Amino acid sequence: MKALCYNGIRDLRVETIPDPQLINPHDAIVRVHMSSVCGSDLHLINGYVPTVMAGDVLGHEFMGEIVEVGPEVKKLKKGDRVVVGSVIACGECQHCQEQTYSLCDNTNPNAHLLEKMYGDSVAAIFGYSHAFGGYAGSHAEYIRVPFADQGAFLVPEGLSDESVVFCSDAFPTGFMAADMAGIKPGMVVAVWGCGGVGQMAIQSARILGAERIIAIDGHPERLRIAQAHAGATHLLNYREVNIQEALKELTGGRGPDVCIDAVGMEAFGEGPGYYYDRVKQWVRLENDRPIVLREAIMACRKGGTVSIVGVYSGFVDKIPMGAAMNKALTFKMGQMHAQKYIPRLLEYVRDGKVDPSYLITHQVGLEDGQKAYDLFYEKRDHCMRAVFTP
């Protein structure tokens, strides 16, 4: 089969590799209909995740059709159209029973790699380096889905591939950001980053009843889309205004009730702090650029919540913990719990409450993989999300 493989920093190539096979009786093989680029992939492609290797198949946000199932798969059959959560979970361990699926104890065969950095391992993720399991990703014609009954969900009749593909990752990540922050009617929410996850976080905050949703980004087109499609009530361009001052003004000096970081380790910004982080990250003295995290801590109201779904990989510098502690902030964060949220989100799409398909700005074949990721990274041609149709 054809697959888009990593071959070095900013070097992706379409290669012919063996078709996936059933390895475990709980496996399924899925013919990929649609697989999306994701900001998290950029961390691998740009060289900030050291356990990605030449020949690894990338991609973790996808949907498709079941073509084969193992003998222990009970809920799915050949021909079913499914959307698959990017996080792989067993469904049986303590964390899965508690619905914290991204902390699954049993799906990462390379647990020892993460234990060295994090103290514990977490769940495996499709196409996300050997530290997160080494599973082949979805930028391919076919993919093996372990624990298929837990991670693959039937697509309701009448829904297009375009409408459901982001229920694999971007929508549940954005929804979890809003849900774990405890958003209630009347709250003021600020969302940093208006890419796919940020757009879905804005949509989710609206669904949960937020009174005002402030979208923050440096690209006018993304801000426009956040208002026109996602429901943001206020827009802030960090290239044009001082974010701290603007948020104080919009909230009567109080600050937002909830601040959502939908950006993570490769944040962009302005001023000396941004260039400090760029230099330290470039020479590998710092894993991540926590520009947004610092801003969210300083902006959040006393007693408020900072919700973090933008991916961080390791160590960060100059976090204002004094502000966080003395303002009594609550931090909620994590890789998203796909299996908890996907059924609910498919209902929202089926009922017409949300249609994430507007995120798709480019639809291409695998052979255009490098070009698509370049467009996505550089945000050229108003690229919000590119999807591959293998």
Phi, psi and omega in degrees: 000164175269143179210151177267116189243148174284133176227019181135172184300124180056032181228097179248140181221145173278126181232159173263121183230166180296146174297146177292151179236155172294127179249322183240148181297346179266004181280159166224154172252129182244130169279120186285122173272320185207134180221129187259148166293159179212149178303328178297327178299327183298329180296325176287311185297326182273001171089019182262000176239105193289344186264017169273138187235155178304133181096350179292136177275126182270174174106134180217000183242108192200165172213163182180206186236134177292127177245345179198143178229150175284165185295341181262003176279119188252334188264348188234156178215166178304135180097345179292138174267127188225154166249139189243129177294142184290334180269135182262124184226146184279333181085356187242332185288174182302317183292320176296320178296331178271003180066023171258068193296331182287358176256011184313137182277343197245357188258351182258103180288349180251040185305327184298333180291318179284328181300328180293327182265320189254350184088338177212161172267163175233186184294159174284156177227135178304134170059030187235047173081166184284337175295331179256033169112333180074018179285140177297144184270189191262357177279068186201171179286327180221157178213142173275130180247104176290155179048050189300323180297337181270329191246349181252130187237134181298135177276127178301147180303141174091353180266139181281159174304318183298326182282337186250344187301326182279356170287352176287322188211302187298314182293310178297329177293313178297320180293319178298322178303318180284318185293313183288344176281352178071036180297132181231161178307136178096350183284157172254127185236133173248132181240118176270122178101119181245034168283197184302312181293317178298318177301317180288329175294321177296313177303317184291320176299322177296315179301322183278358170104011179304138182281318178228136180233117185258116180265134183235126179196173178250007182242113184305322182294320178293323176295319178300316180293324179300326178277316186287324186250322187269332178107016176297140181263338180220146182237135177230123176262114185293346177280346187245337183226160170279115187298318181298314180294319181295320180292322176299317181296319182288341184242021178063032178084001188269318186100156179295151175291323182227133174241123183251123175265103178253025184246294178091216200286344179242045181292149174253157181194196180232156171091177185300323181300321179296313182289330173302312181293321180300315181294313182295323178291321182298320181266010174064033172266354179210134181287321194229159175254098188272040184299312181294319181300317177299315181298317182297319179297316182289329184276329188298143179293160176301132181077008182275187185235132172255120183249124189240114173237350169296137189284132169241144188251333187205252189247141179233164189237151171057045173279129183283071182294333177298316177296316182299316183288312185286336174273000178056046180282149172256132176254130174232134187199168173148163166293147190287151180266081189306312187294336177286322192259330189303314179303318180295320183288326175298326176293319177300318180292315180300321184275000177080012180284331179216139171228095184290358186299340181295345178292336184283116177249340181218133178234118190221172173271169181300330182297342178259022185300313180298316179298318181296317179290326176296315177300316183295313182295317183272356179055039177276157178055033180054037182289115173266303175216135170256139177238143177262141176239082186301000000 
